[in-house]
């Protein structure tokens, strides 16, 4: 009879155990890469004129190089400059002085010193606050590179924070979301992810899966030992519970994607119904040309606005006609055909449609065709020109299908605030504040959760008649969830994630 050691029993009973063969790549594996031991540097502020520009260094050579190029200067009122070197400065202190190259003063700076491990990268970090012009920043960067520093790759500072175990992969990706946030709500959700909200939800499910897997494998491998069998009912109940948690998480993706990437809102309608006027009203500026001549807008016009915490990409399209006049010149005819084609492309890709009907005229064939074409899409129908005698009423449109219908006057700016409220309610389905909840905003996370869920579905289909096959599916689910947080990750995937970062972050 096979015996198991006390250590093996301990592993089996440990809820957080992780079978070594599940590991795809240890997240600290980057230490074997020669690049990982380099000291790196980059300009960490946007290029251009500004009050301050920062050159950041990270790595074991940062303080040594700072010693060579930084010289403390005199403060106002004749206070003495320090005789200490940057390597002797206390962590998280700033010091006034100059960056010198062979005795030449390059720039007057404030130098910040941060000692490992309590830094962003868990390495020694030095930040040189220069004047925010391209010339002083470039010269300081060139100087530190001459001293043996390597130019940082995109996202390498954050990559080192991940590889050194300060943050997990979802938190690293949240850094990009914070930098790119366009609204207060998208910033709040990114901050929740940076603080570990999504990580906690993923690790919670993954931990439960690990516990079930460890118990099942122990009962399979050591049936003679008094470890305790896992009943079929318990396995089914656990798998159903795990599936529910992942399904609930997947349901957050549509709204999470809107927060991260924005929402495309198409303004469509036949020619001369007031599409450009509405766009100008929503933007609060005269962005689109407005005339009484049908077909003034011949191409799509895009602008971005913030409505109820969501970034909206508003697209004004050309008027969609059912036919193109043969009386027009051939060149004009070609332009009109292409304009309609582009308008329909925008319509097909949009998350929300604003269909405008001219209420001062009877419904046209084009109006009816568009009402049929938008069926199944999130739509708000706007009856425009209510400042004129009306020939179209809301009840006339409800014959087609039930949608949000608002009567407006884009020219007189009547009920435009109602349109903005309706857009926000339509996008969020009445739910605005997502902070405090785990939300999927990243397509990579969504795909991996979907793979993990499919593995659990496979386990449920197999049932308890073949526990060995069930454990294989559990392993696949655990590995997929681990790839989200970086517990199981390949170097290729890691590089692909961080190449989307800016240099200096």
HELIX and SHEET records of a PDB file:
HELIX    1   1 UNK A    6  UNK A   13  1                                   8    
HELIX    2   2 UNK A   20  UNK A   22  5                                   3    
HELIX    3   3 UNK A   29  UNK A   32  5                                   4    
HELIX    4   4 UNK A   34  UNK A   37  5                                   4    
HELIX    5   5 UNK A   62  UNK A   69  1                                   8    
HELIX    6   6 UNK A   76  UNK A   78  5                                   3    
HELIX    7   7 UNK A   86  UNK A   88  5                                   3    
HELIX    8   8 UNK A  134  UNK A  146  1                                  13    
HELIX    9   9 UNK A  156  UNK A  163  1                                   8    
HELIX   10  10 UNK A  169  UNK A  180  1                                  12    
HELIX   11  11 UNK A  184  UNK A  194  1                                  11    
HELIX   12  12 UNK A  197  UNK A  221  1                                  25    
HELIX   13  13 UNK A  232  UNK A  250  1                                  19    
HELIX   14  14 UNK A  253  UNK A  261  1                                   9    
HELIX   15  15 UNK A  275  UNK A  283  1                                   9    
HELIX   16  16 UNK A  330  UNK A  349  1                                  20    
HELIX   17  17 UNK A  365  UNK A  373  1                                   9    
HELIX   18  18 UNK A  394  UNK A  397  1                                   4    
HELIX   19  19 UNK A  416  UNK A  428  1                                  13    
HELIX   20  20 UNK A  443  UNK A  462  1                                  20    
HELIX   21  21 UNK A  463  UNK A  466  5                                   4    
HELIX   22  22 UNK A  467  UNK A  485  1                                  19    
HELIX   23  23 UNK A  491  UNK A  498  1                                   8    
SHEET    1   A 7 UNK A  70  UNK A  72  0                                        
SHEET    2   A 7 UNK A  93  UNK A 101 -1                                        
SHEET    3   A 7 UNK A 104  UNK A 114 -1                                        
SHEET    4   A 7 UNK A 125  UNK A 132 -1                                        
SHEET    5   A 7 UNK A  50  UNK A  58 -1                                        
SHEET    6   A 7 UNK A  40  UNK A  43 -1                                        
SHEET    7   A 7 UNK A 150  UNK A 151  1                                        
SHEET    1   B 6 UNK A 301  UNK A 307  0                                        
SHEET    2   B 6 UNK A 310  UNK A 316 -1                                        
SHEET    3   B 6 UNK A 263  UNK A 268  1                                        
SHEET    4   B 6 UNK A 352  UNK A 358  1                                        
SHEET    5   B 6 UNK A 379  UNK A 384  1                                        
SHEET    6   B 6 UNK A 404  UNK A 407  1                                        
END                                                                             
